[in-house]
Amino acid sequence: MKRFIYDELVKWKHSTSRKPLILNGARQVGKTYILKEFGKKEYESVAYISCDNNPALKNVFFDFDIKRIIRDLSALSDTNILPGKTLIILDEIQEFPLALTSLKYFCENAPEYHIAVAGSLLGLHVHAGSGYPVGKVDKLEIYPLSFEEFLLALGKDRLLEVMREDDLEKTRSLDTMFVNILREYYLVGGMPEVVQTYITNKDVTALRDIQEKILYGYHEDFSKHVPKTLLPKVTMVWNSLCAQLSKENKKFKYSELKKGGRAKEFEDAIEWLVNAGLVYKVNKVARMDHPLSFYEDHSSFKLFMLDLGLYGAKAKSSPSEVLIGNNVFKEYKGAFTEQYVLEQMISLGIKPYYYTNRNSTQEIDFVIEKDGKVYPIEVKAEGNINSNSLRSVMKDNDLIAYKFSMLPYQKSERIINVPLYLISSFLLDK
């Protein structure tokens, strides 16, 4: 299964300033798979060690003598570890904090060795304040498969080429095909195991079973990593996400958690979920001026789930709703589509915000900036792309705006409509 992060791993390997690598990501997004594939294709050998339920590591990471550690890891993995020729992979590293700390000494005392580690963001966050090798590691983020990666997983390489050729007439002629695949993506999402199951047998029942097992696994992780005093609040926030996203106004409301709920009571729970990579937090900006970070309002935000398919499973939406007719684009107040757009931007490393004016009479779904320019974005789940808020905002700001909708590409003087399936290709060029 091709992942775009593979190219970033190759760059890391050949970097003259390479440090030990931490591959960050939520559980089940494919960290172990991509590191093993990278090691198998780019190195002569791979020394893979899992830190989960591995008591032998107590006899490896008791001090930071790197020469001895290399010798012991060679024995544990039955691999002759050679500088530059062997990729050392430490998986589930959050289970063994001293292994995480050792990366500092790999960086300082043995930079010739190539070592990459993967682990649950929940666990890594626990150790971030104690023994974490600050400044001594490189980091990469991996997310669920984007729509473009989903196309490749389905074997639709040529369709991706067409999308990136910037031939709008050709893509328009294939609109029905793209929309049908987009429906599949809405159902499947980007969790690698779910995608692979769908590719193998197209069994939507089995697909939903796996999604529900992943969601259950996240609950198990809460019990394992979240302090007991915080656990009920984390669970309340997590369980409220579908209801929060299905509202017309998707601003997160503490009152949806409990009557009289306040930020002070729940903000630490939200921070846990964000740090775990299970939710994305989109903060409000008070002004649409560069740089947007100057006008960020942390007290007003939207929360999204990490994966569109998991959102559908958690919302108990039926596969027929998603695959047949237009319900997936009309129902849930456009929640599926806004979630989809958010994920594509995150996968490209774009940090989105949202905007509403002081009187809340104007609301723009997302605001992004690229190369010093600010772009308001409206998301329309249906073909109707009229937007009073966007027109009003455009009167007050000298900006180019985007609409992402089900309609074909259209360009006016200051507003560009982009079909939903072309979002990533379009933003890459901007």
N, C-alpha and C positions, 0 to 999 in steps of 0.2 A: 504494500500500500504506500504510494508515493506521498511524502509530506514535504511541503516547501521548506520546512526548517532544516532539512537535510543539507541544503546549500550553505546554511549558516554554520552547521557543524563542520563542513569541509573548510570554510574560512577559518574557523577556530583552530583546526588542526595545523594549518599552514601559517598561522599568525606568528610573527616574530616576538610578540609580547604575550604569548599564550600563557594562561594560568589554569589551574584546575577548574573544571567546568561544573557548575550546578545547573542541571536542567529542571526548571521550575514548572509546575503544572498540577492541576487537581488530579485526584485519583482517576484512573481509567482513561486518561486522554492519550496514552500511547508513549509514555516516556521510555519505558523499558524496551519496547519494540524498536523504536527508532534508534536508540543507542546501540542495540545489538546489530541492527542492519548496517548502521554506520561503521561499527567496528569490523564486521564481516567483510564489507566491501572496500574499506579504506586502509586496513591494517593487515599485517601478516598473521596476527593472532589477537584473540580477545581473552582477557582474564576477568570473568564475570563472577562476582560474589554478592549474594543477597545477605543483608544484615538482619533480615527478619527471622526470628527464632534460630539464631546461629550462635550458640554459646561459645564456639571456638574462637570467635572474635575477641573474647575477653583476654585471650592469650596473645592477641596480635596488637590491639590498641590499648596498651597499658602505659606506654610512654611514646615518644615521638622520634624514635631512632628510625629514620626512613629506610636505611639500608636493610635493617632487620625486618621492617614491615614489608618491604618488597619481597624479601626472601620468604616470609610467611605467607603472603598472598599468592606467591607462585606455587607454594605447596598446597594451599587450600583450593586453588583453581586448577591445579595440575597443568599449569602453563608456565613456560619459561618467559618471564617478563623482560622485554628488551626495550631500552630507551628509543622512542620514536617509532618502534615497530609493533608494539603491543598497546592496545587500548585497555586500560584498567577501568572496569565498571563496578561501582559500588551501588547496589540497588537498595531501596528502602532505608536510606542512610539515616533517616530520622529516628530509627530504632536503636542507633548506636551513636550517641552524641560525640564520643571521643574520635570516632572515624571522621565525623564532620570537622572537628577541630584539627585533625591531622592535615587537612588540606592546606592550612597555613604553612606547614613545614614542608609539604611537597612543593609549594610555591617557592619558598625561600631556599631550601636545601637540595631539592632534586627537580628542577624545572624541566629537565630532559625527559622525564616520564610523562606520558599522556594519561591523565586520569579524569574521568567524568562520573558524576554521581547523580542519582535520581532519588526523589523521595516525595512523600505527601507534603503539600504545602502546610497542612494542619500541623504536622510534626515539626517541619523546619521552622515554622513560626515560633513554636515553643522554645526552640534553642537559639532564637535570633539574638537574645540579650546575653547569652552566656556561652562562651566558647565558640561563637560563630566567627569564621575567618574573614572578618570585615576587610575589604580592600585586597584580599589575597586570592580572590576567585573571579572567574568570568561567569556570567549568567545568561541563560537563554530561557525564553518563555515558550511553552507549547500549549496550544488550545485544541479544542475539538476541531475536526475537519471543517474547513471553510466550504462554501458552495463550490468553488473551483476545485478544491481537493476532492470533493465528493464526485464531481464529474470525472476526474481521473480514476477514482476508485471504481466507477461504473464502466470504465473503459471508453469514455467519451473524449479521448484526447483531441480528436479533430474539432469537436465542438468548442473546447477551450481555445484552440488555435483561432477559430473563427471569431470568438469573443474578443481576442486580443489583436486581431487584425485591423480593428477600427473601421470595419466595413459595415456600416449601419444598415445598408440595404440587404446584405447577406444575412445579418442577424435577424432582421425583421422578417425575412422569409422563413426563418426557423423558429419564429416566436412560439408557436404551439408546442413544439418539442421542448423548448427551454422551460416554458411554463409547467409542462407536465413533470419535468425533472425537478423543478422547484417544489412542486407539490410533494414529490417523494422526499426531498430534503427536509421539508417541513415536518414530515412524519418521522423520518429516520434520525435526523439530526447528524451530529458529527462525532459521536463517541465511537472509536474504532471498532470495538467488539460488535456494536449494534450494526454498524455499516457492513462489516464482514458477514454477519448473519444475513443481512438483507441481500447482499450480493450472491451469497451461496444458495439461498432457497426461496427468497421473496416471501417468506412466511411472516405476516404481520403480527400474528399471535406470539410467535417466538421472539420477535423483535420487541414487543411490548413487555414480555417476561424479562428480557435482559435489562431493559430500561428500568423496570421496577426493582430488579435486583441491585442495580447500581445505586438507585435512590435509597434503598434499604442499607446498602453498604455505607453510604454517607451518614446515615443516622447512627450506625455502629461506630463510625469514626468520631462523631460528636461525643458519644459516651466515653470513648477512649482518651480523647485529647482535651476536651473542654472542661474547665473546672466545674465542679458540681454546683456551685452557686450560680454559675452562668448558664448551665445547660438548659434549664427551662426556658430562658429568654431566647437563646439561640434557636431552640426548637420552635418557639412561637413565631419568630421572624421568618424562619425557613418555611413554615407551614402557611404563612400569610401571603407568600409571593404571588401565587396564582390569582388570588382575589385582588391584590394590589394592582397587578398588571392588566386585569380585565376591566378596570375602570376607565372612563373617558379621560379623566385627569389622572395620569399615572404617577404623580408625585406621591412619594411614600408618606403614609399617614400613620403615626403611632397609635392614633385612636382606633385603627383597625385591629390592633393587637389586643387591646383591652380598653375599657372605658377609662378615660382620663390618662391614657398612656402618654409618657413624655420622653423626650430625647435622652435626658440624663439616665433614665432607667434602662434604655435599650441600645444606646449607641455603642457600648462595648460588645454587645452580641452581634450587631451588624458588622463591626470591625473584624470580629472573628471570622465571619462568613466571607468577607472580602479577602482577608489574608489567606484563607483556605482556598481561594480561587473558585468558590462555589457560587458566588454572586458577583456581579459587576455593579459598581456604584457610579451613577452619572450625576454629577453635581450641576446645580444651576449657575449661570453667569448673569450678573446684573446688567452687563452691557456687552454688545457684540463688537468689541474692539480688540485689536491685537496689542499685547498678548492676552489671550483669554484668561490665563491663570491669575492675572491681576484682579479680575472681576469675579472670581469664583466664590460662590456662597455655599459653604459646607453644610449649612443648616437645612437646605432644601435640595432634595435629590430624588432620583428614581433608582430602584433596584431591579436588576434583571438576573435571570438564571444563567448558568454557564453554557447551557446547551438547549437548543430549540426542541430537539426530540425529547429530552428529559422534561422540558416544560410541558409538552403535550401529554406525556405519560402522567405527570404529576397533576395536571388539570383533568385527567380522565377523559380526554377527547378521544372519540372513536376514530379508528383509521379511515372509515368511510367518510367521515366529516372532512378529513384532510385531503383524501385522494379524489373524491367525487364532488362535482359541483363547485360552487364558489363559497361555501360556508367558511372554509378556512381563511378566506380573505375578508369575509364580512363579519363573522362572529368575534366575540371576545374583544370588541372595540379596537380591532387591529393589533391586538397584543402579539400574535404570532409574527406579524410582519415587522413590527417595531423591534421585537426580540431578534429576528433574523438580521435586520439592518445593523443593529448594535454589534452582533457577533462578527459580521464581515469587517466592520471598522476595527474592532479589537484585534482581529487576526492580522490586520495590516499594520498594527502598531499605532493606530490613530486613536488619540484620546478624545472621546466625545463629551460634550456638555449639553445642557438644554437651556432654553431661555424663556422667561415669561416677564412681562413688564410689571411695574409696581401694582397696578390694579388688576392683574391677572386677566386682562382682556385680550392679550396677545400671548400665544404660546407657540414656540417653535420646538419641534420634537428633538432635534439635535443641532448642535453648532460645533463645527470643527475648524481647525486652522492648518494650513499647509503652506510652507514657504512664505510665512509672514502674512498670508491672506486669510481672512475669516469667511466661512461659508455657512449660512443657515440652511438647514435641511428639513423638509417636510416629508413625512412618510404617509403614503396613501395606500391602504390595503386593497381598495377597489379601483375601478377605472376612473371614477370621478376625482379629478385632481384640483377642484376649486379649493382655495384656501384664503379665507378672509384674514387670518392672522398673518400669513406670509405677505399678502398684498399690503397690509397695513405697515408691517415692519419694513418692507422695501421702500415705502414712502419716506421713512425716517432714516434710512441707512443706504449709503452708496456701496452696495454689495451685490455680488452675483449669488443667486440662490439656486438650490437644487430641490427637485421633487423626485422622490423614488416611488414609482407606482407601477401598476399593471399596464399602463399605456406605452406605446412605442416612444422612441427617442424624439423629443421635440425641443427646439431651442428658440427662445425669443431673445430680446435684447438683454434681459437681466435674469431670466428664469430658464433653467434647463431641466427638462423632465427626462429621467433615466429609467429604463425598465429595471425592475427589481433584480433580475438575473444578471445584469451587467454592472452591478454596483462595484464589485472588487476591481474589475478590469478598468472601469471608469476612474475610480479613485487612484489607482496606481499611476495613471497618466497625469493626474492633476498636481 
